Protein backbone atom coordinates (compact mmCIF):
# COMPACT_ATOMS: atom_id res chain seq x y z
CA UNK A 1 0.00 0.00 0.00
CA UNK A 2 1.49 3.37 -0.98
CA UNK A 3 1.75 6.34 1.34
CA UNK A 4 1.06 9.92 0.32
CA UNK A 5 3.65 12.51 1.24
CA UNK A 6 3.74 16.29 1.28
CA UNK A 7 5.49 16.21 -2.10
CA UNK A 8 2.54 14.55 -3.85
CA UNK A 9 0.43 16.50 -6.38
CA UNK A 10 -1.89 19.20 -5.07
CA UNK A 11 -5.62 19.33 -5.63
CA UNK A 12 -7.50 22.35 -6.88
CA UNK A 13 -8.06 24.41 -3.70
CA UNK A 14 -11.49 25.54 -4.88
CA UNK A 15 -12.80 22.03 -5.56
CA UNK A 16 -15.41 22.06 -2.78
CA UNK A 17 -15.63 25.76 -2.10
CA UNK A 18 -19.34 25.64 -2.85
CA UNK A 19 -20.04 22.94 -0.26
CA UNK A 20 -18.30 25.01 2.42
CA UNK A 21 -20.25 28.15 1.44
CA UNK A 22 -23.48 26.14 1.62
CA UNK A 23 -22.57 24.71 5.05
CA UNK A 24 -21.72 28.18 6.41
CA UNK A 25 -24.91 29.69 4.96
CA UNK A 26 -27.05 26.98 6.54
CA UNK A 27 -25.22 27.24 9.89
CA UNK A 28 -26.20 30.91 9.94
CA UNK A 29 -29.83 30.11 9.23
CA UNK A 30 -29.78 31.85 5.84
CA UNK A 31 -31.78 30.58 2.90
CA UNK A 32 -30.29 30.55 -0.57
CA UNK A 33 -32.57 33.42 -1.58
CA UNK A 34 -31.76 35.49 1.54
CA UNK A 35 -27.99 35.29 0.96
CA UNK A 36 -28.39 35.91 -2.77
CA UNK A 37 -30.46 39.01 -2.00
CA UNK A 38 -27.85 40.31 0.47
CA UNK A 39 -25.18 39.79 -2.17
CA UNK A 40 -27.26 41.46 -4.88
CA UNK A 41 -27.01 38.29 -6.99
CA UNK A 42 -29.52 35.84 -8.38
CA UNK A 43 -30.50 32.67 -6.57
CA UNK A 44 -29.43 30.75 -9.67
CA UNK A 45 -25.91 32.20 -9.55
CA UNK A 46 -25.46 31.41 -5.86
CA UNK A 47 -26.89 27.92 -6.36
CA UNK A 48 -24.34 27.30 -9.12
CA UNK A 49 -21.52 28.56 -6.86
CA UNK A 50 -22.64 26.23 -4.06
CA UNK A 51 -22.70 23.30 -6.49
CA UNK A 52 -19.23 24.24 -7.86
CA UNK A 53 -20.70 24.86 -11.32
CA UNK A 54 -19.74 28.57 -11.32
CA UNK A 55 -16.59 30.04 -9.83
CA UNK A 56 -17.00 33.31 -7.94
CA UNK A 57 -14.46 36.10 -8.43
CA UNK A 58 -12.19 37.21 -5.60
CA UNK A 59 -14.48 40.23 -5.09
CA UNK A 60 -17.48 37.88 -4.89
CA UNK A 61 -15.61 35.73 -2.32
CA UNK A 62 -14.79 38.81 -0.22
CA UNK A 63 -18.45 39.75 -0.21
CA UNK A 64 -19.61 36.19 0.57
CA UNK A 65 -17.04 35.90 3.39
CA UNK A 66 -18.23 39.22 4.81
CA UNK A 67 -21.88 38.17 4.73
CA UNK A 68 -21.02 34.85 6.41
CA UNK A 69 -18.72 36.59 8.93
CA UNK A 70 -15.63 34.52 8.09
CA UNK A 71 -12.23 35.49 6.75
CA UNK A 72 -11.77 35.06 3.02
CA UNK A 73 -8.79 32.76 3.71
CA UNK A 74 -11.09 30.33 5.54
CA UNK A 75 -12.86 29.66 2.24
CA UNK A 76 -9.69 28.28 0.66
CA UNK A 77 -8.13 24.87 1.13
CA UNK A 78 -4.46 24.43 0.68
CA UNK A 79 -2.31 21.39 0.07
CA UNK A 80 -5.13 18.85 -0.13
CA UNK A 81 -3.67 15.79 -1.86
CA UNK A 82 -5.16 12.96 -3.93
CA UNK A 83 -6.54 10.25 -1.65
CA UNK A 84 -6.09 12.50 1.41
CA UNK A 85 -8.88 14.82 0.26
CA UNK A 86 -11.72 14.65 2.72
CA UNK A 87 -9.73 12.45 5.10
CA UNK A 88 -6.43 14.05 6.15
CA UNK A 89 -5.41 17.61 7.04
CA UNK A 90 -1.66 18.12 7.33
CA UNK A 91 -0.42 20.41 10.11
CA UNK A 92 0.95 22.97 7.66
CA UNK A 93 -2.24 22.89 5.61
CA UNK A 94 -4.82 23.89 8.22
CA UNK A 95 -7.18 26.66 7.18
CA UNK A 96 -7.24 29.73 9.41
CA UNK A 97 -10.74 30.37 10.72
CA UNK A 98 -12.47 31.91 13.66
CA UNK A 99 -13.43 35.10 15.32
CA UNK A 100 -10.18 36.99 14.65
CA UNK A 101 -9.93 38.05 18.31
CA UNK A 102 -6.54 39.52 19.23
CA UNK A 103 -4.34 36.82 20.75
CA UNK A 104 -6.41 33.93 19.40
CA UNK A 105 -5.40 31.80 16.43
CA UNK A 106 -7.92 29.22 15.22
CA UNK A 107 -7.34 26.56 12.56
CA UNK A 108 -9.78 24.09 11.06
CA UNK A 109 -8.78 20.48 11.77
CA UNK A 110 -11.77 19.07 9.85
CA UNK A 111 -11.13 18.47 6.13
CA UNK A 112 -14.14 20.67 5.28
CA UNK A 113 -17.34 22.13 6.70
CA UNK A 114 -19.76 19.60 5.22
CA UNK A 115 -20.16 17.41 8.32
CA UNK A 116 -22.62 17.90 11.18
CA UNK A 117 -19.71 19.22 13.28
CA UNK A 118 -16.31 20.87 12.91
CA UNK A 119 -13.08 20.37 14.82
CA UNK A 120 -10.98 23.45 15.58
CA UNK A 121 -7.48 23.92 17.03
CA UNK A 122 -7.31 27.14 19.08
CA UNK A 123 -4.16 28.79 20.43
CA UNK A 124 -4.75 31.40 23.14
CA UNK A 125 -1.72 33.65 23.55
CA UNK A 126 -0.73 34.95 27.00
CA UNK A 127 -3.00 37.88 28.04
CA UNK A 128 -5.58 37.04 25.33
CA UNK A 129 -9.10 37.84 26.45
CA UNK A 130 -12.66 37.75 25.18
CA UNK A 131 -14.14 40.22 27.65
CA UNK A 132 -17.67 40.36 26.23
CA UNK A 133 -19.60 37.09 26.48
CA UNK A 134 -20.83 35.50 23.26
CA UNK A 135 -23.59 32.98 22.71
CA UNK A 136 -23.94 30.71 19.68
CA UNK A 137 -26.66 28.28 18.63
CA UNK A 138 -24.25 25.37 18.98
CA UNK A 139 -23.13 22.54 21.20
CA UNK A 140 -19.39 22.71 21.83
CA UNK A 141 -16.91 20.48 23.57
CA UNK A 142 -13.39 21.66 24.35
CA UNK A 143 -10.29 19.78 25.48
CA UNK A 144 -7.26 21.60 26.94
CA UNK A 145 -4.21 20.14 25.18
CA UNK A 146 -1.69 22.37 26.93
CA UNK A 147 -1.58 25.42 29.17
CA UNK A 148 -4.34 26.93 31.27
CA UNK A 149 -7.50 28.88 30.44
CA UNK A 150 -10.06 30.75 32.50
CA UNK A 151 -13.55 30.12 31.10
CA UNK A 152 -16.86 31.61 32.15
CA UNK A 153 -19.99 29.70 31.11
CA UNK A 154 -22.89 31.88 32.12
CA UNK A 155 -21.93 33.43 35.47
CA UNK A 156 -19.75 30.50 36.55
CA UNK A 157 -15.96 30.80 36.34
CA UNK A 158 -13.82 27.73 35.63
CA UNK A 159 -10.02 27.45 35.89
CA UNK A 160 -9.00 24.84 33.31
CA UNK A 161 -5.66 23.07 32.87
CA UNK A 162 -4.08 20.52 30.54
CA UNK A 163 -6.28 17.42 30.28
CA UNK A 164 -9.50 19.18 31.35
CA UNK A 165 -12.54 19.34 29.09
CA UNK A 166 -15.73 21.39 29.01
CA UNK A 167 -19.10 21.62 27.26
CA UNK A 168 -21.10 24.67 26.19
CA UNK A 169 -24.70 24.19 25.03
CA UNK A 170 -25.82 27.51 23.54
CA UNK A 171 -24.88 29.35 26.75
CA UNK A 172 -23.12 32.70 26.91
CA UNK A 173 -19.38 32.27 27.47
CA UNK A 174 -16.15 34.21 27.56
CA UNK A 175 -12.51 33.34 28.17
CA UNK A 176 -9.14 34.66 29.25
CA UNK A 177 -5.57 33.41 29.27
CA UNK A 178 -4.03 35.37 32.18
CA UNK A 179 -1.02 33.05 32.24
CA UNK A 180 2.49 33.39 30.78
CA UNK A 181 2.18 30.39 28.44
CA UNK A 182 0.01 29.69 25.43
CA UNK A 183 -3.08 27.56 25.93
CA UNK A 184 -4.02 25.10 23.17
CA UNK A 185 -7.56 23.78 22.94
CA UNK A 186 -9.29 21.34 20.59
CA UNK A 187 -12.98 22.24 20.04
CA UNK A 188 -15.73 20.11 18.54
CA UNK A 189 -18.58 22.38 17.42
CA UNK A 190 -21.99 21.36 16.09
CA UNK A 191 -23.28 22.59 13.77
CA UNK A 192 -20.25 24.12 12.01
CA UNK A 193 -20.14 27.90 12.44
CA UNK A 194 -16.84 28.91 10.81
C-alpha positions as CSV (number, residue, x, y, z in Angstrom):
1,X,0.0,0.0,0.0
2,X,1.5,3.4,-1.0
3,X,1.8,6.3,1.3
4,X,1.1,9.9,0.3
5,X,3.6,12.5,1.2
6,X,3.7,16.3,1.3
7,X,5.5,16.2,-2.1
8,X,2.5,14.6,-3.9
9,X,0.4,16.5,-6.4
10,X,-1.9,19.2,-5.1
11,X,-5.6,19.3,-5.6
12,X,-7.5,22.3,-6.9
13,X,-8.1,24.4,-3.7
14,X,-11.5,25.5,-4.9
15,X,-12.8,22.0,-5.6
16,X,-15.4,22.1,-2.8
17,X,-15.6,25.8,-2.1
18,X,-19.3,25.6,-2.9
19,X,-20.0,22.9,-0.3
20,X,-18.3,25.0,2.4
21,X,-20.2,28.1,1.4
22,X,-23.5,26.1,1.6
23,X,-22.6,24.7,5.1
24,X,-21.7,28.2,6.4
25,X,-24.9,29.7,5.0
26,X,-27.1,27.0,6.5
27,X,-25.2,27.2,9.9
28,X,-26.2,30.9,9.9
29,X,-29.8,30.1,9.2
30,X,-29.8,31.8,5.8
31,X,-31.8,30.6,2.9
32,X,-30.3,30.5,-0.6
33,X,-32.6,33.4,-1.6
34,X,-31.8,35.5,1.5
35,X,-28.0,35.3,1.0
36,X,-28.4,35.9,-2.8
37,X,-30.5,39.0,-2.0
38,X,-27.9,40.3,0.5
39,X,-25.2,39.8,-2.2
40,X,-27.3,41.5,-4.9
41,X,-27.0,38.3,-7.0
42,X,-29.5,35.8,-8.4
43,X,-30.5,32.7,-6.6
44,X,-29.4,30.7,-9.7
45,X,-25.9,32.2,-9.6
46,X,-25.5,31.4,-5.9
47,X,-26.9,27.9,-6.4
48,X,-24.3,27.3,-9.1
49,X,-21.5,28.6,-6.9
50,X,-22.6,26.2,-4.1
51,X,-22.7,23.3,-6.5
52,X,-19.2,24.2,-7.9
53,X,-20.7,24.9,-11.3
54,X,-19.7,28.6,-11.3
55,X,-16.6,30.0,-9.8
56,X,-17.0,33.3,-7.9
57,X,-14.5,36.1,-8.4
58,X,-12.2,37.2,-5.6
59,X,-14.5,40.2,-5.1
60,X,-17.5,37.9,-4.9
61,X,-15.6,35.7,-2.3
62,X,-14.8,38.8,-0.2
63,X,-18.5,39.8,-0.2
64,X,-19.6,36.2,0.6
65,X,-17.0,35.9,3.4
66,X,-18.2,39.2,4.8
67,X,-21.9,38.2,4.7
68,X,-21.0,34.8,6.4
69,X,-18.7,36.6,8.9
70,X,-15.6,34.5,8.1
71,X,-12.2,35.5,6.8
72,X,-11.8,35.1,3.0
73,X,-8.8,32.8,3.7
74,X,-11.1,30.3,5.5
75,X,-12.9,29.7,2.2
76,X,-9.7,28.3,0.7
77,X,-8.1,24.9,1.1
78,X,-4.5,24.4,0.7
79,X,-2.3,21.4,0.1
80,X,-5.1,18.8,-0.1
81,X,-3.7,15.8,-1.9
82,X,-5.2,13.0,-3.9
83,X,-6.5,10.3,-1.6
84,X,-6.1,12.5,1.4
85,X,-8.9,14.8,0.3
86,X,-11.7,14.7,2.7
87,X,-9.7,12.5,5.1
88,X,-6.4,14.0,6.1
89,X,-5.4,17.6,7.0
90,X,-1.7,18.1,7.3
91,X,-0.4,20.4,10.1
92,X,0.9,23.0,7.7
93,X,-2.2,22.9,5.6
94,X,-4.8,23.9,8.2
95,X,-7.2,26.7,7.2
96,X,-7.2,29.7,9.4
97,X,-10.7,30.4,10.7
98,X,-12.5,31.9,13.7
99,X,-13.4,35.1,15.3
100,X,-10.2,37.0,14.6
101,X,-9.9,38.1,18.3
102,X,-6.5,39.5,19.2
103,X,-4.3,36.8,20.7
104,X,-6.4,33.9,19.4
105,X,-5.4,31.8,16.4
106,X,-7.9,29.2,15.2
107,X,-7.3,26.6,12.6
108,X,-9.8,24.1,11.1
109,X,-8.8,20.5,11.8
110,X,-11.8,19.1,9.8
111,X,-11.1,18.5,6.1
112,X,-14.1,20.7,5.3
113,X,-17.3,22.1,6.7
114,X,-19.8,19.6,5.2
115,X,-20.2,17.4,8.3
116,X,-22.6,17.9,11.2
117,X,-19.7,19.2,13.3
118,X,-16.3,20.9,12.9
119,X,-13.1,20.4,14.8
120,X,-11.0,23.5,15.6
121,X,-7.5,23.9,17.0
122,X,-7.3,27.1,19.1
123,X,-4.2,28.8,20.4
124,X,-4.8,31.4,23.1
125,X,-1.7,33.7,23.5
126,X,-0.7,34.9,27.0
127,X,-3.0,37.9,28.0
128,X,-5.6,37.0,25.3
129,X,-9.1,37.8,26.5
130,X,-12.7,37.7,25.2
131,X,-14.1,40.2,27.7
132,X,-17.7,40.4,26.2
133,X,-19.6,37.1,26.5
134,X,-20.8,35.5,23.3
135,X,-23.6,33.0,22.7
136,X,-23.9,30.7,19.7
137,X,-26.7,28.3,18.6
138,X,-24.3,25.4,19.0
139,X,-23.1,22.5,21.2
140,X,-19.4,22.7,21.8
141,X,-16.9,20.5,23.6
142,X,-13.4,21.7,24.3
143,X,-10.3,19.8,25.5
144,X,-7.3,21.6,26.9
145,X,-4.2,20.1,25.2
146,X,-1.7,22.4,26.9
147,X,-1.6,25.4,29.2
148,X,-4.3,26.9,31.3
149,X,-7.5,28.9,30.4
150,X,-10.1,30.7,32.5
151,X,-13.5,30.1,31.1
152,X,-16.9,31.6,32.2
153,X,-20.0,29.7,31.1
154,X,-22.9,31.9,32.1
155,X,-21.9,33.4,35.5
156,X,-19.7,30.5,36.5
157,X,-16.0,30.8,36.3
158,X,-13.8,27.7,35.6
159,X,-10.0,27.5,35.9
160,X,-9.0,24.8,33.3
161,X,-5.7,23.1,32.9
162,X,-4.1,20.5,30.5
163,X,-6.3,17.4,30.3
164,X,-9.5,19.2,31.4
165,X,-12.5,19.3,29.1
166,X,-15.7,21.4,29.0
167,X,-19.1,21.6,27.3
168,X,-21.1,24.7,26.2
169,X,-24.7,24.2,25.0
170,X,-25.8,27.5,23.5
171,X,-24.9,29.3,26.8
172,X,-23.1,32.7,26.9
173,X,-19.4,32.3,27.5
174,X,-16.2,34.2,27.6
175,X,-12.5,33.3,28.2
176,X,-9.1,34.7,29.2
177,X,-5.6,33.4,29.3
178,X,-4.0,35.4,32.2
179,X,-1.0,33.0,32.2
180,X,2.5,33.4,30.8
181,X,2.2,30.4,28.4
182,X,0.0,29.7,25.4
183,X,-3.1,27.6,25.9
184,X,-4.0,25.1,23.2
185,X,-7.6,23.8,22.9
186,X,-9.3,21.3,20.6
187,X,-13.0,22.2,20.0
188,X,-15.7,20.1,18.5
189,X,-18.6,22.4,17.4
190,X,-22.0,21.4,16.1
191,X,-23.3,22.6,13.8
192,X,-20.2,24.1,12.0
193,X,-20.1,27.9,12.4
194,X,-16.8,28.9,10.8
